[in-house]
């Protein structure tokens, strides 16, 4: 064999060996095993599942990777979608949404200590496509609709966990649904959505519980609804969503200056998503595409320190109109629609970062 052919053969064998080693080292899979329910857990608790710690093939497969694993949590007592989710003091709350294809006033809480869901005082009015956050020891439900666009509301209610009671507070400056909300320095920031009356573009709105007053800020540059919002420091990220079709825009509102800027677009444009912040990075889950109908199981992560996106282990089940919250370093993804319509699931999935991925 001449030298040139010999060198070429050696290179080909080296490449093949490298691929095999990377495949063996880069994938972490656990064997499924039955789980033992925690004391007080619901009979709907599901066993842990094994999920590859490297992202599966997806539009983000070539991105840097975030490692971790999914397990099943305790299912919701009522399957629901297009609801709102937040966490406070060891509880995860889920409000409203579609249950049995109808807008609901159901409000439930999951106690992490007892691993059980509990029916709490219902919302003062049925609500879907609402937003909910926790701030200063209370939970706030903000705006939303009844049967989607059938009736858009400006109401804002405050829930006190100590008394299990709701109190109305200052309403939104305009009725709004299909929006997103987050918290910065004990202030609630609302972005995007559909308003009544509908003035374009849609302004951001900031609520201060200390003064019980709203202030409107500069409008979101790329108008959209069914988006997600997350806050890091004084900056609010408005993520993806849709306006007629899905948008990949990610724009940042600096509350210190009241101005918007753009960062790297999300790799997979989608709507009906959920987003949370864990370890200073924004995790974005699920979503849908309206035309043609499709669901997403994508889990993509934005790192503000690099202004870049990374791929993470996909969700065990794709769905839209879901909610998410962080408790004790774990992300809980709650409910949602498992098909592109008014479907609903009670499934709860829990994502834990791998220790070497932190």
KAGICOR-V695779 format. One record per run of one state. SS is the DSSP state (h for helix, s for strand, l for the rest). FROM is the first residue (numbers start at 1). TO is the last residue. Records with the same first field share a line. If there is no record, write none. Layout:
SS: FROM-TO / FROM-TO
This chain:
l: 1-2 / 27-63 / 67-67 / 73-79 / 82-83 / 89-90 / 96-97 / 100-101 / 104-106 / 112-115 / 120-127 / 129-130 / 136-137 / 147-147 / 161-164 / 170-174 / 178-179 / 185-186 / 192-193 / 197-202 / 209-212 / 220-224 / 226-227 / 233-234 / 240-241 / 243-245 / 247-249 / 255-258 / 263-270 / 272-273 / 279-280 / 286-287 / 290-293 / 296-298 / 304-307 / 313-319 / 321-322 / 328-329 / 338-344 / 354-354 / 358-358
h: 3-26 / 148-150 / 355-357
s: 64-66 / 68-72 / 80-81 / 84-88 / 91-95 / 98-99 / 102-103 / 107-111 / 116-119 / 128-128 / 131-135 / 138-146 / 151-160 / 165-169 / 175-177 / 180-184 / 187-191 / 194-196 / 203-208 / 213-219 / 225-225 / 228-232 / 235-239 / 242-242 / 246-246 / 250-254 / 259-262 / 271-271 / 274-278 / 281-285 / 288-289 / 294-295 / 299-303 / 308-312 / 320-320 / 323-327 / 330-337 / 345-353
